[in-house]
């Protein structure tokens, strides 16, 4: 995965790393609210296993919303921190369906 330095880079990485075969038949809307060195919101719409949209801004009906420090989230997606342990330690929060969020990790190659 190329180095990610900003929200656009994160969205590009979502697009590039999505594995439709692993997400087959799944439909979710993932939303990310970032703070820290990089602030902003973005979301990804996955319908029937296809990545339909990755866009800046909030979505009105997300399945799960992650609120995290941007640099912390990058460490999590690079497997430098365990996502479940970081969540349990309160390092980031999730509104909505956390089980689905954790499942989606397999849909993106790192």
Biopython code that builds the backbone (N, CA, C, O; Angstrom):
import numpy as np
from Bio.PDB.StructureBuilder import StructureBuilder

atoms = [
    (1, "UNK", "N", (0.841, -1.169, 0.000)),
    (1, "UNK", "CA", (0.000, 0.000, 0.000)),
    (1, "UNK", "C", (0.892, 1.241, 0.000)),
    (1, "UNK", "O", (1.806, 1.342, 0.818)),
    (2, "UNK", "N", (0.637, 2.181, -0.905)),
    (2, "UNK", "CA", (1.448, 3.396, -0.926)),
    (2, "UNK", "C", (1.237, 4.223, 0.334)),
    (2, "UNK", "O", (0.231, 4.073, 1.026)),
    (3, "UNK", "N", (2.182, 5.084, 0.621)),
    (3, "UNK", "CA", (2.078, 5.950, 1.795)),
    (3, "UNK", "C", (0.841, 6.832, 1.678)),
    (3, "UNK", "O", (0.536, 7.358, 0.608)),
    (4, "UNK", "N", (0.140, 6.983, 2.788)),
    (4, "UNK", "CA", (-1.074, 7.796, 2.834)),
    (4, "UNK", "C", (-0.771, 9.022, 3.689)),
    (4, "UNK", "O", (-0.332, 8.903, 4.832)),
    (5, "UNK", "N", (-1.013, 10.208, 3.116)),
    (5, "UNK", "CA", (-0.685, 11.446, 3.831)),
    (5, "UNK", "C", (-1.881, 12.350, 4.052)),
    (5, "UNK", "O", (-1.798, 13.311, 4.817)),
    (6, "UNK", "N", (-2.998, 12.054, 3.392)),
    (6, "UNK", "CA", (-4.155, 12.936, 3.492)),
    (6, "UNK", "C", (-5.431, 12.153, 3.200)),
    (6, "UNK", "O", (-5.387, 10.963, 2.886)),
    (7, "UNK", "N", (-6.562, 12.836, 3.308)),
    (7, "UNK", "CA", (-7.849, 12.177, 3.107)),
    (7, "UNK", "C", (-7.979, 11.617, 1.698)),
    (7, "UNK", "O", (-8.509, 10.521, 1.520)),
    (8, "UNK", "N", (-7.510, 12.343, 0.704)),
    (8, "UNK", "CA", (-7.568, 11.849, -0.676)),
    (8, "UNK", "C", (-6.746, 10.574, -0.827)),
    (8, "UNK", "O", (-7.174, 9.634, -1.497)),
    (9, "UNK", "N", (-5.589, 10.539, -0.219)),
    (9, "UNK", "CA", (-4.755, 9.343, -0.254)),
    (9, "UNK", "C", (-5.437, 8.153, 0.403)),
    (9, "UNK", "O", (-5.321, 7.022, -0.071)),
    (10, "UNK", "N", (-6.150, 8.410, 1.500)),
    (10, "UNK", "CA", (-6.883, 7.333, 2.166)),
    (10, "UNK", "C", (-7.992, 6.804, 1.260)),
    (10, "UNK", "O", (-8.170, 5.592, 1.136)),
    (11, "UNK", "N", (-8.732, 7.704, 0.632)),
    (11, "UNK", "CA", (-9.808, 7.277, -0.271)),
    (11, "UNK", "C", (-9.244, 6.508, -1.464)),
    (11, "UNK", "O", (-9.822, 5.508, -1.890)),
    (12, "UNK", "N", (-8.126, 6.971, -2.000)),
    (12, "UNK", "CA", (-7.480, 6.257, -3.105)),
    (12, "UNK", "C", (-7.055, 4.856, -2.673)),
    (12, "UNK", "O", (-7.186, 3.902, -3.441)),
    (13, "UNK", "N", (-6.545, 4.730, -1.441)),
    (13, "UNK", "CA", (-6.121, 3.428, -0.928)),
    (13, "UNK", "C", (-7.322, 2.492, -0.753)),
    (13, "UNK", "O", (-7.217, 1.294, -1.018)),
    (14, "UNK", "N", (-8.461, 3.033, -0.310)),
    (14, "UNK", "CA", (-9.669, 2.206, -0.205)),
    (14, "UNK", "C", (-10.038, 1.643, -1.573)),
    (14, "UNK", "O", (-10.328, 0.455, -1.712)),
    (15, "UNK", "N", (-10.021, 2.510, -2.575)),
    (15, "UNK", "CA", (-10.369, 2.064, -3.935)),
    (15, "UNK", "C", (-9.393, 0.994, -4.426)),
    (15, "UNK", "O", (-9.804, -0.035, -4.962)),
    (16, "UNK", "N", (-8.105, 1.248, -4.238)),
    (16, "UNK", "CA", (-7.078, 0.358, -4.773)),
    (16, "UNK", "C", (-7.022, -0.987, -4.054)),
    (16, "UNK", "O", (-6.642, -1.993, -4.654)),
    (17, "UNK", "N", (-7.393, -1.015, -2.787)),
    (17, "UNK", "CA", (-7.230, -2.236, -2.010)),
    (17, "UNK", "C", (-8.502, -3.077, -1.903)),
    (17, "UNK", "O", (-8.473, -4.164, -1.325)),
    (18, "UNK", "N", (-9.611, -2.592, -2.447)),
    (18, "UNK", "CA", (-10.878, -3.316, -2.317)),
    (18, "UNK", "C", (-10.839, -4.619, -3.103)),
    (18, "UNK", "O", (-10.403, -4.651, -4.254)),
    (19, "UNK", "N", (-11.301, -5.691, -2.468)),
    (19, "UNK", "CA", (-11.341, -7.014, -3.087)),
    (19, "UNK", "C", (-12.801, -7.445, -3.196)),
    (19, "UNK", "O", (-13.382, -7.927, -2.224)),
    (20, "UNK", "N", (-13.392, -7.274, -4.371)),
    (20, "UNK", "CA", (-14.812, -7.564, -4.579)),
    (20, "UNK", "C", (-15.146, -9.028, -4.320)),
    (20, "UNK", "O", (-16.240, -9.340, -3.850)),
    (21, "UNK", "N", (-14.223, -9.917, -4.620)),
    (21, "UNK", "CA", (-14.475, -11.343, -4.397)),
    (21, "UNK", "C", (-14.713, -11.631, -2.917)),
    (21, "UNK", "O", (-15.598, -12.410, -2.563)),
    (22, "UNK", "N", (-13.924, -11.001, -2.065)),
    (22, "UNK", "CA", (-14.069, -11.209, -0.618)),
    (22, "UNK", "C", (-15.344, -10.566, -0.066)),
    (22, "UNK", "O", (-15.872, -11.007, 0.955)),
    (23, "UNK", "N", (-15.834, -9.532, -0.736)),
    (23, "UNK", "CA", (-17.037, -8.824, -0.282)),
    (23, "UNK", "C", (-18.300, -9.320, -0.983)),
    (23, "UNK", "O", (-19.370, -8.732, -0.822)),
    (24, "UNK", "N", (-18.186, -10.367, -1.737)),
    (24, "UNK", "CA", (-19.284, -10.878, -2.546)),
    (24, "UNK", "C", (-20.596, -10.949, -1.763)),
    (24, "UNK", "O", (-20.663, -11.541, -0.686)),
    (25, "UNK", "N", (-21.632, -10.335, -2.329)),
    (25, "UNK", "CA", (-22.962, -10.378, -1.745)),
    (25, "UNK", "C", (-23.206, -9.430, -0.585)),
    (25, "UNK", "O", (-24.324, -9.366, -0.074)),
    (26, "UNK", "N", (-22.197, -8.698, -0.158)),
    (26, "UNK", "CA", (-22.320, -7.815, 1.010)),
    (26, "UNK", "C", (-22.706, -6.392, 0.598)),
    (26, "UNK", "O", (-22.323, -5.916, -0.470)),
    (27, "UNK", "N", (-23.469, -5.726, 1.465)),
    (27, "UNK", "CA", (-23.850, -4.327, 1.244)),
    (27, "UNK", "C", (-23.705, -3.567, 2.551)),
    (27, "UNK", "O", (-24.387, -3.865, 3.532)),
    (28, "UNK", "N", (-22.817, -2.586, 2.559)),
    (28, "UNK", "CA", (-22.587, -1.755, 3.749)),
    (28, "UNK", "C", (-22.170, -0.354, 3.319)),
    (28, "UNK", "O", (-21.745, -0.126, 2.186)),
    (29, "UNK", "N", (-22.302, 0.557, 4.246)),
    (29, "UNK", "CA", (-21.787, 1.915, 4.053)),
    (29, "UNK", "C", (-20.864, 2.191, 5.223)),
    (29, "UNK", "O", (-21.302, 2.260, 6.372)),
    (30, "UNK", "N", (-19.591, 2.346, 4.925)),
    (30, "UNK", "CA", (-18.576, 2.632, 5.930)),
    (30, "UNK", "C", (-18.290, 4.123, 5.922)),
    (30, "UNK", "O", (-18.112, 4.727, 4.864)),
    (31, "UNK", "N", (-18.248, 4.706, 7.103)),
    (31, "UNK", "CA", (-17.970, 6.143, 7.202)),
    (31, "UNK", "C", (-16.812, 6.353, 8.170)),
    (31, "UNK", "O", (-16.707, 5.675, 9.192)),
    (32, "UNK", "N", (-15.954, 7.297, 7.833)),
    (32, "UNK", "CA", (-14.776, 7.599, 8.642)),
    (32, "UNK", "C", (-14.754, 9.079, 8.967)),
    (32, "UNK", "O", (-14.840, 9.921, 8.072)),
    (33, "UNK", "N", (-14.637, 9.396, 10.254)),
    (33, "UNK", "CA", (-14.510, 10.778, 10.715)),
    (33, "UNK", "C", (-13.141, 10.902, 11.357)),
    (33, "UNK", "O", (-12.875, 10.301, 12.398)),
    (34, "UNK", "N", (-12.271, 11.686, 10.729)),
    (34, "UNK", "CA", (-10.893, 11.774, 11.190)),
    (34, "UNK", "C", (-10.609, 13.078, 11.917)),
    (34, "UNK", "O", (-11.144, 14.136, 11.585)),
    (35, "UNK", "N", (-9.749, 12.964, 12.920)),
    (35, "UNK", "CA", (-9.260, 14.116, 13.666)),
    (35, "UNK", "C", (-7.738, 14.027, 13.706)),
    (35, "UNK", "O", (-7.152, 13.077, 13.189)),
    (36, "UNK", "N", (-7.105, 15.016, 14.320)),
    (36, "UNK", "CA", (-5.655, 14.998, 14.441)),
    (36, "UNK", "C", (-4.976, 15.724, 13.305)),
    (36, "UNK", "O", (-5.432, 16.783, 12.873)),
    (37, "UNK", "N", (-3.877, 15.154, 12.815)),
    (37, "UNK", "CA", (-3.078, 15.800, 11.768)),
    (37, "UNK", "C", (-3.876, 15.998, 10.486)),
    (37, "UNK", "O", (-3.654, 16.961, 9.753)),
    (38, "UNK", "N", (-4.800, 15.090, 10.220)),
    (38, "UNK", "CA", (-5.687, 15.190, 9.059)),
    (38, "UNK", "C", (-7.113, 15.132, 9.587)),
    (38, "UNK", "O", (-7.476, 14.197, 10.301)),
    (39, "UNK", "N", (-7.912, 16.115, 9.243)),
    (39, "UNK", "CA", (-9.302, 16.124, 9.681)),
    (39, "UNK", "C", (-10.214, 16.026, 8.470)),
    (39, "UNK", "O", (-9.860, 16.442, 7.367)),
    (40, "UNK", "N", (-11.387, 15.471, 8.699)),
    (40, "UNK", "CA", (-12.358, 15.375, 7.616)),
    (40, "UNK", "C", (-13.134, 14.089, 7.695)),
    (40, "UNK", "O", (-12.901, 13.250, 8.565)),
    (41, "UNK", "N", (-14.062, 13.946, 6.771)),
    (41, "UNK", "CA", (-14.926, 12.769, 6.721)),
    (41, "UNK", "C", (-14.924, 12.193, 5.315)),
    (41, "UNK", "O", (-14.784, 12.919, 4.331)),
    (42, "UNK", "N", (-15.083, 10.876, 5.238)),
    (42, "UNK", "CA", (-15.264, 10.213, 3.955)),
    (42, "UNK", "C", (-16.082, 8.959, 4.189)),
    (42, "UNK", "O", (-16.255, 8.517, 5.325)),
    (43, "UNK", "N", (-16.583, 8.392, 3.104)),
    (43, "UNK", "CA", (-17.377, 7.180, 3.220)),
    (43, "UNK", "C", (-17.187, 6.304, 1.986)),
    (43, "UNK", "O", (-16.783, 6.765, 0.918)),
    (44, "UNK", "N", (-17.492, 5.029, 2.175)),
    (44, "UNK", "CA", (-17.435, 4.047, 1.088)),
    (44, "UNK", "C", (-18.764, 3.308, 1.048)),
    (44, "UNK", "O", (-19.246, 2.819, 2.069)),
    (45, "UNK", "N", (-19.345, 3.233, -0.129)),
    (45, "UNK", "CA", (-20.606, 2.522, -0.326)),
    (45, "UNK", "C", (-20.310, 1.225, -1.070)),
    (45, "UNK", "O", (-19.803, 1.235, -2.192)),
    (46, "UNK", "N", (-20.635, 0.118, -0.427)),
    (46, "UNK", "CA", (-20.445, -1.209, -1.007)),
    (46, "UNK", "C", (-21.831, -1.832, -1.142)),
    (46, "UNK", "O", (-22.571, -1.941, -0.165)),
    (47, "UNK", "N", (-22.172, -2.237, -2.359)),
    (47, "UNK", "CA", (-23.491, -2.838, -2.597)),
    (47, "UNK", "C", (-23.320, -4.128, -3.387)),
    (47, "UNK", "O", (-22.721, -4.147, -4.462)),
    (48, "UNK", "N", (-23.854, -5.187, -2.834)),
    (48, "UNK", "CA", (-23.781, -6.508, -3.448)),
    (48, "UNK", "C", (-22.346, -6.872, -3.847)),
    (48, "UNK", "O", (-22.105, -7.432, -4.916)),
    (49, "UNK", "N", (-21.409, -6.541, -2.966)),
    (49, "UNK", "CA", (-20.015, -6.895, -3.182)),
    (49, "UNK", "C", (-19.223, -5.976, -4.082)),
    (49, "UNK", "O", (-18.045, -6.229, -4.337)),
    (50, "UNK", "N", (-19.843, -4.909, -4.573)),
    (50, "UNK", "CA", (-19.143, -3.967, -5.453)),
    (50, "UNK", "C", (-18.917, -2.644, -4.726)),
    (50, "UNK", "O", (-19.806, -2.150, -4.031)),
    (51, "UNK", "N", (-17.747, -2.085, -4.885)),
    (51, "UNK", "CA", (-17.445, -0.771, -4.326)),
    (51, "UNK", "C", (-18.023, 0.274, -5.276)),
    (51, "UNK", "O", (-17.461, 0.546, -6.337)),
    (52, "UNK", "N", (-19.150, 0.852, -4.879)),
    (52, "UNK", "CA", (-19.838, 1.800, -5.753)),
    (52, "UNK", "C", (-19.263, 3.199, -5.664)),
    (52, "UNK", "O", (-19.071, 3.867, -6.679)),
    (53, "UNK", "N", (-18.985, 3.644, -4.428)),
    (53, "UNK", "CA", (-18.573, 5.024, -4.221)),
    (53, "UNK", "C", (-17.569, 5.107, -3.090)),
    (53, "UNK", "O", (-17.712, 4.429, -2.072)),
    (54, "UNK", "N", (-16.566, 5.928, -3.265)),
    (54, "UNK", "CA", (-15.710, 6.385, -2.176)),
    (54, "UNK", "C", (-15.673, 7.895, -2.343)),
    (54, "UNK", "O", (-15.204, 8.403, -3.362)),
    (55, "UNK", "N", (-16.172, 8.614, -1.336)),
    (55, "UNK", "CA", (-16.310, 10.056, -1.492)),
    (55, "UNK", "C", (-16.008, 10.782, -0.191)),
    (55, "UNK", "O", (-16.132, 10.224, 0.899)),
    (56, "UNK", "N", (-15.613, 12.028, -0.331)),
    (56, "UNK", "CA", (-15.406, 12.887, 0.822)),
    (56, "UNK", "C", (-16.760, 13.313, 1.364)),
    (56, "UNK", "O", (-17.725, 13.459, 0.614)),
    (57, "UNK", "N", (-16.819, 13.510, 2.670)),
    (57, "UNK", "CA", (-18.041, 13.960, 3.313)),
    (57, "UNK", "C", (-18.759, 12.832, 4.025)),
    (57, "UNK", "O", (-18.384, 11.662, 3.939)),
    (58, "UNK", "N", (-19.808, 13.228, 4.733)),
    (58, "UNK", "CA", (-20.602, 12.266, 5.506)),
    (58, "UNK", "C", (-21.702, 11.657, 4.643)),
    (58, "UNK", "O", (-22.200, 12.279, 3.705)),
    (59, "UNK", "N", (-22.064, 10.435, 4.983)),
    (59, "UNK", "CA", (-23.191, 9.760, 4.340)),
    (59, "UNK", "C", (-24.375, 9.821, 5.308)),
    (59, "UNK", "O", (-24.179, 9.708, 6.518)),
    (60, "UNK", "N", (-25.603, 9.998, 4.799)),
    (60, "UNK", "CA", (-26.748, 10.125, 5.719)),
    (60, "UNK", "C", (-27.132, 8.835, 6.445)),
    (60, "UNK", "O", (-27.766, 8.900, 7.498)),
    (61, "UNK", "N", (-26.766, 7.668, 5.916)),
    (61, "UNK", "CA", (-27.193, 6.412, 6.547)),
    (61, "UNK", "C", (-26.066, 5.375, 6.593)),
    (61, "UNK", "O", (-26.188, 4.313, 5.982)),
    (62, "UNK", "N", (-24.984, 5.663, 7.299)),
    (62, "UNK", "CA", (-23.890, 4.689, 7.349)),
    (62, "UNK", "C", (-24.252, 3.453, 8.168)),
    (62, "UNK", "O", (-25.037, 3.524, 9.114)),
    (63, "UNK", "N", (-23.670, 2.329, 7.789)),
    (63, "UNK", "CA", (-23.796, 1.096, 8.567)),
    (63, "UNK", "C", (-22.946, 1.193, 9.822)),
    (63, "UNK", "O", (-23.363, 0.790, 10.908)),
    (64, "UNK", "N", (-21.737, 1.739, 9.651)),
    (64, "UNK", "CA", (-20.814, 1.929, 10.773)),
    (64, "UNK", "C", (-20.012, 3.201, 10.530)),
    (64, "UNK", "O", (-19.591, 3.486, 9.409)),
    (65, "UNK", "N", (-19.811, 3.957, 11.604)),
    (65, "UNK", "CA", (-19.015, 5.179, 11.538)),
    (65, "UNK", "C", (-17.847, 5.056, 12.499)),
    (65, "UNK", "O", (-18.033, 4.856, 13.699)),
    (66, "UNK", "N", (-16.645, 5.176, 11.962)),
    (66, "UNK", "CA", (-15.421, 5.162, 12.754)),
    (66, "UNK", "C", (-15.023, 6.606, 13.019)),
    (66, "UNK", "O", (-14.950, 7.412, 12.091)),
    (67, "UNK", "N", (-14.764, 6.939, 14.281)),
    (67, "UNK", "CA", (-14.212, 8.238, 14.649)),
    (67, "UNK", "C", (-12.835, 7.980, 15.249)),
    (67, "UNK", "O", (-12.705, 7.329, 16.285)),
    (68, "UNK", "N", (-11.803, 8.506, 14.574)),
    (68, "UNK", "CA", (-10.438, 8.184, 14.997)),
    (68, "UNK", "C", (-9.471, 9.279, 14.612)),
    (68, "UNK", "O", (-9.709, 10.057, 13.689)),
    (69, "UNK", "N", (-8.374, 9.318, 15.343)),
    (69, "UNK", "CA", (-7.237, 10.122, 14.933)),
    (69, "UNK", "C", (-6.703, 9.515, 13.633)),
    (69, "UNK", "O", (-6.541, 8.299, 13.532)),
    (70, "UNK", "N", (-6.434, 10.358, 12.653)),
    (70, "UNK", "CA", (-6.022, 9.875, 11.334)),
    (70, "UNK", "C", (-4.778, 8.992, 11.406)),
    (70, "UNK", "O", (-4.758, 7.903, 10.833)),
    (71, "UNK", "N", (-3.747, 9.451, 12.104)),
    (71, "UNK", "CA", (-2.506, 8.680, 12.182)),
    (71, "UNK", "C", (-2.707, 7.360, 12.919)),
    (71, "UNK", "O", (-2.096, 6.356, 12.555)),
    (72, "UNK", "N", (-3.548, 7.344, 13.941)),
    (72, "UNK", "CA", (-3.871, 6.112, 14.645)),
    (72, "UNK", "C", (-4.552, 5.127, 13.698)),
    (72, "UNK", "O", (-4.214, 3.943, 13.679)),
    (73, "UNK", "N", (-5.519, 5.622, 12.909)),
    (73, "UNK", "CA", (-6.230, 4.732, 11.991)),
    (73, "UNK", "C", (-5.282, 4.137, 10.942)),
    (73, "UNK", "O", (-5.416, 2.973, 10.567)),
    (74, "UNK", "N", (-4.337, 4.937, 10.478)),
    (74, "UNK", "CA", (-3.359, 4.407, 9.526)),
    (74, "UNK", "C", (-2.530, 3.294, 10.152)),
    (74, "UNK", "O", (-2.203, 2.316, 9.479)),
    (75, "UNK", "N", (-2.187, 3.428, 11.426)),
    (75, "UNK", "CA", (-1.444, 2.365, 12.120)),
    (75, "UNK", "C", (-2.301, 1.107, 12.249)),
    (75, "UNK", "O", (-1.792, -0.009, 12.156)),
    (76, "UNK", "N", (-3.597, 1.293, 12.462)),
    (76, "UNK", "CA", (-4.497, 0.142, 12.569)),
    (76, "UNK", "C", (-4.605, -0.578, 11.231)),
    (76, "UNK", "O", (-4.483, -1.802, 11.183)),
    (77, "UNK", "N", (-4.830, 0.154, 10.149)),
    (77, "UNK", "CA", (-5.003, -0.520, 8.855)),
    (77, "UNK", "C", (-3.699, -1.105, 8.317)),
    (77, "UNK", "O", (-3.719, -1.965, 7.436)),
    (78, "UNK", "N", (-2.568, -0.641, 8.847)),
    (78, "UNK", "CA", (-1.277, -1.224, 8.466)),
    (78, "UNK", "C", (-0.900, -2.398, 9.370)),
    (78, "UNK", "O", (0.199, -2.943, 9.261)),
    (79, "UNK", "N", (-1.813, -2.785, 10.261)),
    (79, "UNK", "CA", (-1.622, -3.885, 11.203)),
    (79, "UNK", "C", (-0.513, -3.627, 12.219)),
    (79, "UNK", "O", (0.089, -4.570, 12.733)),
    (80, "UNK", "N", (-0.244, -2.364, 12.509)),
    (80, "UNK", "CA", (0.698, -2.032, 13.579)),
    (80, "UNK", "C", (-0.014, -2.031, 14.928)),
    (80, "UNK", "O", (0.627, -2.122, 15.975)),
    (81, "UNK", "N", (-1.343, -1.928, 14.898)),
    (81, "UNK", "CA", (-2.178, -2.028, 16.098)),
    (81, "UNK", "C", (-3.334, -2.971, 15.790)),
    (81, "UNK", "O", (-3.869, -2.961, 14.681)),
    (82, "UNK", "N", (-3.715, -3.775, 16.757)),
    (82, "UNK", "CA", (-4.863, -4.657, 16.600)),
    (82, "UNK", "C", (-6.142, -3.817, 16.681)),
    (82, "UNK", "O", (-6.336, -3.097, 17.661)),
    (83, "UNK", "N", (-7.016, -3.892, 15.674)),
    (83, "UNK", "CA", (-8.209, -3.035, 15.676)),
    (83, "UNK", "C", (-9.148, -3.293, 16.849)),
    (83, "UNK", "O", (-9.693, -2.345, 17.415)),
    (84, "UNK", "N", (-9.343, -4.531, 17.217)),
    (84, "UNK", "CA", (-10.248, -4.827, 18.326)),
    (84, "UNK", "C", (-9.668, -4.359, 19.651)),
    (84, "UNK", "O", (-10.384, -3.790, 20.475)),
    (85, "UNK", "N", (-8.386, -4.593, 19.863)),
    (85, "UNK", "CA", (-7.737, -4.143, 21.103)),
    (85, "UNK", "C", (-7.759, -2.616, 21.203)),
    (85, "UNK", "O", (-8.027, -2.065, 22.271)),
    (86, "UNK", "N", (-7.478, -1.939, 20.091)),
    (86, "UNK", "CA", (-7.494, -0.472, 20.095)),
    (86, "UNK", "C", (-8.895, 0.049, 20.405)),
    (86, "UNK", "O", (-9.052, 1.042, 21.116)),
    (87, "UNK", "N", (-9.903, -0.621, 19.874)),
    (87, "UNK", "CA", (-11.284, -0.234, 20.157)),
    (87, "UNK", "C", (-11.600, -0.438, 21.644)),
    (87, "UNK", "O", (-12.155, 0.446, 22.297)),
    (88, "UNK", "N", (-11.241, -1.602, 22.161)),
    (88, "UNK", "CA", (-11.511, -1.909, 23.566)),
    (88, "UNK", "C", (-10.779, -0.964, 24.508)),
    (88, "UNK", "O", (-11.241, -0.710, 25.621)),
    (89, "UNK", "N", (-9.637, -0.442, 24.066)),
    (89, "UNK", "CA", (-8.879, 0.514, 24.878)),
    (89, "UNK", "C", (-9.396, 1.940, 24.715)),
    (89, "UNK", "O", (-8.886, 2.863, 25.351)),
    (90, "UNK", "N", (-10.405, 2.121, 23.867)),
    (90, "UNK", "CA", (-10.995, 3.445, 23.687)),
    (90, "UNK", "C", (-10.188, 4.376, 22.802)),
    (90, "UNK", "O", (-10.361, 5.594, 22.862)),
    (91, "UNK", "N", (-9.303, 3.816, 21.978)),
    (91, "UNK", "CA", (-8.470, 4.656, 21.120)),
    (91, "UNK", "C", (-9.246, 5.216, 19.927)),
    (91, "UNK", "O", (-8.857, 6.228, 19.344)),
    (92, "UNK", "N", (-10.338, 4.553, 19.572)),
    (92, "UNK", "CA", (-11.253, 5.073, 18.556)),
    (92, "UNK", "C", (-12.654, 4.610, 18.909)),
    (92, "UNK", "O", (-12.821, 3.705, 19.727)),
    (93, "UNK", "N", (-13.656, 5.219, 18.305)),
    (93, "UNK", "CA", (-15.032, 4.840, 18.588)),
    (93, "UNK", "C", (-15.726, 4.406, 17.303)),
    (93, "UNK", "O", (-15.324, 4.765, 16.196)),
    (94, "UNK", "N", (-16.770, 3.631, 17.488)),
    (94, "UNK", "CA", (-17.586, 3.170, 16.367)),
    (94, "UNK", "C", (-19.047, 3.370, 16.738)),
    (94, "UNK", "O", (-19.497, 2.954, 17.806)),
    (95, "UNK", "N", (-19.771, 4.008, 15.845)),
    (95, "UNK", "CA", (-21.223, 4.076, 15.976)),
    (95, "UNK", "C", (-21.800, 3.150, 14.924)),
    (95, "UNK", "O", (-21.349, 3.146, 13.779)),
    (96, "UNK", "N", (-22.791, 2.368, 15.306)),
    (96, "UNK", "CA", (-23.394, 1.450, 14.352)),
    (96, "UNK", "C", (-22.895, 0.038, 14.562)),
    (96, "UNK", "O", (-22.618, -0.373, 15.688)),
    (97, "UNK", "N", (-22.784, -0.693, 13.486)),
    (97, "UNK", "CA", (-22.517, -2.126, 13.510)),
    (97, "UNK", "C", (-21.018, -2.422, 13.517)),
    (97, "UNK", "O", (-20.397, -2.513, 12.458)),
    (98, "UNK", "N", (-20.439, -2.574, 14.707)),
    (98, "UNK", "CA", (-18.997, -2.819, 14.811)),
    (98, "UNK", "C", (-18.626, -4.202, 14.274)),
    (98, "UNK", "O", (-17.538, -4.369, 13.723)),
    (99, "UNK", "N", (-19.497, -5.184, 14.420)),
    (99, "UNK", "CA", (-19.179, -6.517, 13.902)),
    (99, "UNK", "C", (-18.999, -6.492, 12.390)),
    (99, "UNK", "O", (-18.083, -7.119, 11.857)),
    (100, "UNK", "N", (-19.873, -5.770, 11.706)),
    (100, "UNK", "CA", (-19.728, -5.644, 10.253)),
    (100, "UNK", "C", (-18.458, -4.889, 9.911)),
    (100, "UNK", "O", (-17.749, -5.257, 8.975)),
    (101, "UNK", "N", (-18.163, -3.833, 10.664)),
    (101, "UNK", "CA", (-16.931, -3.088, 10.423)),
    (101, "UNK", "C", (-15.720, -4.005, 10.519)),
    (101, "UNK", "O", (-14.853, -3.973, 9.646)),
    (102, "UNK", "N", (-15.648, -4.813, 11.557)),
    (102, "UNK", "CA", (-14.510, -5.721, 11.719)),
    (102, "UNK", "C", (-14.464, -6.742, 10.586)),
    (102, "UNK", "O", (-13.383, -7.119, 10.134)),
    (103, "UNK", "N", (-15.616, -7.185, 10.132)),
    (103, "UNK", "CA", (-15.671, -8.142, 9.021)),
    (103, "UNK", "C", (-15.130, -7.524, 7.719)),
    (103, "UNK", "O", (-14.503, -8.215, 6.916)),
    (104, "UNK", "N", (-15.372, -6.244, 7.520)),
    (104, "UNK", "CA", (-14.947, -5.597, 6.273)),
    (104, "UNK", "C", (-13.433, -5.519, 6.138)),
    (104, "UNK", "O", (-12.926, -5.292, 5.039)),
    (105, "UNK", "N", (-12.707, -5.702, 7.227)),
    (105, "UNK", "CA", (-11.253, -5.679, 7.134)),
    (105, "UNK", "C", (-10.744, -6.681, 6.111)),
    (105, "UNK", "O", (-9.738, -6.431, 5.447)),
    (106, "UNK", "N", (-11.423, -7.807, 5.976)),
    (106, "UNK", "CA", (-11.005, -8.841, 5.016)),
    (106, "UNK", "C", (-11.296, -8.438, 3.569)),
    (106, "UNK", "O", (-10.795, -9.070, 2.639)),
    (107, "UNK", "N", (-12.081, -7.417, 3.379)),
    (107, "UNK", "CA", (-12.456, -6.996, 2.022)),
    (107, "UNK", "C", (-11.427, -6.054, 1.401)),
    (107, "UNK", "O", (-11.511, -5.734, 0.215)),
    (108, "UNK", "N", (-10.468, -5.615, 2.192)),
    (108, "UNK", "CA", (-9.437, -4.684, 1.714)),
    (108, "UNK", "C", (-8.078, -5.314, 1.919)),
    (108, "UNK", "O", (-7.722, -5.672, 3.042)),
    (109, "UNK", "N", (-7.310, -5.455, 0.843)),
    (109, "UNK", "CA", (-5.972, -6.035, 0.966)),
    (109, "UNK", "C", (-5.000, -4.965, 1.437)),
    (109, "UNK", "O", (-5.128, -3.793, 1.081)),
    (110, "UNK", "N", (-4.044, -5.371, 2.227)),
    (110, "UNK", "CA", (-3.061, -4.406, 2.757)),
    (110, "UNK", "C", (-1.683, -4.782, 2.283)),
    (110, "UNK", "O", (-0.710, -4.104, 2.613)),
]
sb = StructureBuilder()
sb.init_structure("model")
sb.init_model(0)
sb.init_chain("A")
sb.init_seg("    ")
for serial, (resi, resn, name, xyz) in enumerate(atoms, 1):
    if name == "N":
        sb.init_residue(resn, " ", resi, " ")
    sb.init_atom(name, np.array(xyz, "f"), 0.0, 1.0, " ", f" {name:<3s}", serial, name[0])
structure = sb.get_structure()
